[in-house]
Every structure is written in C-alpha cells, then in structure tokens.
Amino acid sequence: MLFHLKRSRALAAIIVACAVLGAVLLVPPATATETVKITVATAPIAEPSDFDIITAFPLTVDFSVKAGSSGSFFWQFGDGTNSTSPTPTHLYNAPCVYDVLVQVTASNGSTVSGEVVLGAFAQKGLPGGALAVCPPQGTEGLIPVELAGGFFAAKQQVDVMMNGTSIATVTTDKAGAWLLSVSDLLTPEPNGTQYVFTTSPPSITTAFTTLEGVSATPGSGAPGDTVLVQGLSYPAGSTVLVYLGGASLGSAQTNASGSFLADFQVPSTYPLVVAGTYAYATFPAILGSQASFVSSGALIGVFWQWWLWLLLIVVLALVVVYLVRRRMKRRAAPPA
C-alpha cells in the first residue's frame, strides 16, 4: 500500500513537472516593447502628421527608446549613417525627408523596431509653406525623389508645380504637411539641369539638380593612361562594374551615399587603341549624363598590331626555312 502511495506521488510529481515544462515551452518569451521619443533642439514636435516632426533646418535630434528589457540598439538615421547608442544625438546637414529606423534586440533574443519620419526644411515659410526635395540632387530614374511640404494650413488644398507646370494637387494633414513622390516626373537631362518646384498658395521654393551618372578626368589620352572615375547615385554599399567603349575597366565599391571614386587604367585593347571617342558605362546601369574618353590611339602600332607583325615574321621565317630545305634537298638529290 505504501509502495503504491509513493508511486502515485512520484507520478503526480512527474505530471506537474511536465505541465510546468510544457507551459514554459508553449508560452512565447516576453518581447521588448518600444516607444521612440524624439526631442528636437530647433523646434517642438508637431502634432501627428505625414511627418513625426516638422521643423526648420538645421535639425538636431535626440533619440531614445524605451524597451521592456535591456538589450542592444541599431539606429539608421536616413542619411546613410547609423549608431548603436541607446540614446543617440544626430545632426542633419541638409534639408530633406529622413526615414529613421531603430531595431532593439532584447536580452532574450527577441527584436522589435520603430520608425519615425522627419521633415526638415531650409526655413519656415512666413507667410505660406515651405518645400524640401529629398535628395536635392542626383541622377534621375535610379533613386527615389520625394517632395515634401510643411507649415501650410491644416486640410488645405495645395497646387504643386514643377518648372511652372502643375503636377499634382495635394491636401495637407492636420499639421499642414504633405509628401509627394516625383521620381516618375524626372527625365534624364544634362548635368546641372534644375527642376524648380513651387506651389499655390505660395511657399518657399526648392529645386532638384541633376548630376552626371559617371564623370571622369582626364577626358582624353591614350591606352595605358590612368583615369579618375566618379559614379553617383548608386545603391549604397554595392559593387559597380565600370566599362569604357565596351571594354572592362574593373569594379568599384560605393559608399554609404551611393557614390564611388576610383582610378582605372585605360586598357590597351580594341577598340580603345583606335583613335575616337568612347563612352563610359556601368553595371548596374545608371541614367543621366555619361562621361566620355577621347582616345588618341597612339599605341595602336605597339599594342594592337604587334601580334600581326609577329605572326608575319613567323610565317616569313617558316617560308624561308621551307625554301632553304627544299633547295638543299634538290642539291643533295643524285642526278638522274
């Protein structure tokens, strides 16, 4: 009887232990909760809108995150820079629209993320609104270009114009802000072309300036020369293959802003050994103005046709050897 009682107690203990273990395994681990709180040094936080903050430039922002447990932090400030501080302070150096992301990894391994959008303008529109283009320059068609409006009246109809032509009518939110993508409206133009944006009712204007997809110096030379090539507005941290006249120059790595600057040697291969003008190209392809290189073709006789001369010399040598051997055989042959 005592044996059965002990066995029953042991069985009950095992059942309880299994139940506790199952509860631990089935209940998901507690995840960190986060709230991104932002303090702006130059202006107070606006009421909820298309932007979490609408402020005049320059913009200094203090970020902080409240999480349910301690952990690690990774901030992306929307301008190509980042931080691992739990409470970073960041200075934005240009008027733009910045998408700020933070990822918090809790001590139990769970991750959560937060996001805020900052609208930073060169100055507050007095009277009227203000505009900001983000980015303010680049190569059309490859990077997203956004036009932001701020400091307008709440729930106001705003006619947006580009180079004097109406492109859209937007309605502002409660904070007098709006956001409009204009990437599809930009077409490849020569370097330095400006797209000027204005509004009705009037506001402080802004402009998007085109950049060359690829520029290089010097613009002329001969095969074997070194050229300094710059590429703009590529994806950040990507490998770009560079070509000249269809001939490969090599590869370059872009930085956080999507640009590269690298030295290449002009190859002594066809067609660059022939005098003429040859365009640069890249992969991934880029829209916008492309630089070109004027080759003098000075090395054509040395680097391109040397193998033809060598082949001709070899053929002539073989012919001479053949004729000499044939003559010797004729002399050595007995008379008939």
HELIX and SHEET records of a PDB file:
HELIX    1   1 LEU A    2  LEU A   26  1                                  25    
HELIX    2   2 SER A  183  LEU A  185  5                                   3    
HELIX    3   3 ILE A  300  TRP A  304  3                                   5    
HELIX    4   4 TRP A  306  ALA A  332  1                                  27    
SHEET    1   A 3 THR A  35  VAL A  40  0                                        
SHEET    2   A 3 LEU A  59  LYS A  66 -1                                        
SHEET    3   A 3 THR A  89  TYR A  92 -1                                        
SHEET    1   B 5 ILE A  53  ALA A  56  0                                        
SHEET    2   B 5 THR A 111  PHE A 121  1                                        
SHEET    3   B 5 CYS A  96  ALA A 106 -1                                        
SHEET    4   B 5 GLY A  71  GLN A  76 -1                                        
SHEET    5   B 5 ASN A  82  SER A  83 -1                                        
SHEET    1   C 4 TRP A 178  SER A 181  0                                        
SHEET    2   C 4 GLU A 146  GLY A 150 -1                                        
SHEET    3   C 4 GLY A 129  CYS A 134 -1                                        
SHEET    4   C 4 SER A 203  ILE A 204  1                                        
SHEET    1   D 5 GLN A 137  GLY A 138  0                                        
SHEET    2   D 5 THR A 206  THR A 210  1                                        
SHEET    3   D 5 GLN A 194  SER A 200 -1                                        
SHEET    4   D 5 GLN A 157  MET A 162 -1                                        
SHEET    5   D 5 THR A 165  THR A 171 -1                                        
SHEET    1   E 3 VAL A 214  THR A 217  0                                        
SHEET    2   E 3 THR A 226  GLY A 231 -1                                        
SHEET    3   E 3 PHE A 260  GLN A 265 -1                                        
SHEET    1   F 5 SER A 220  GLY A 221  0                                        
SHEET    2   F 5 SER A 292  SER A 295  1                                        
SHEET    3   F 5 GLY A 276  PHE A 283 -1                                        
SHEET    4   F 5 THR A 239  LEU A 244 -1                                        
SHEET    5   F 5 ALA A 247  GLN A 253 -1                                        
END                                                                             
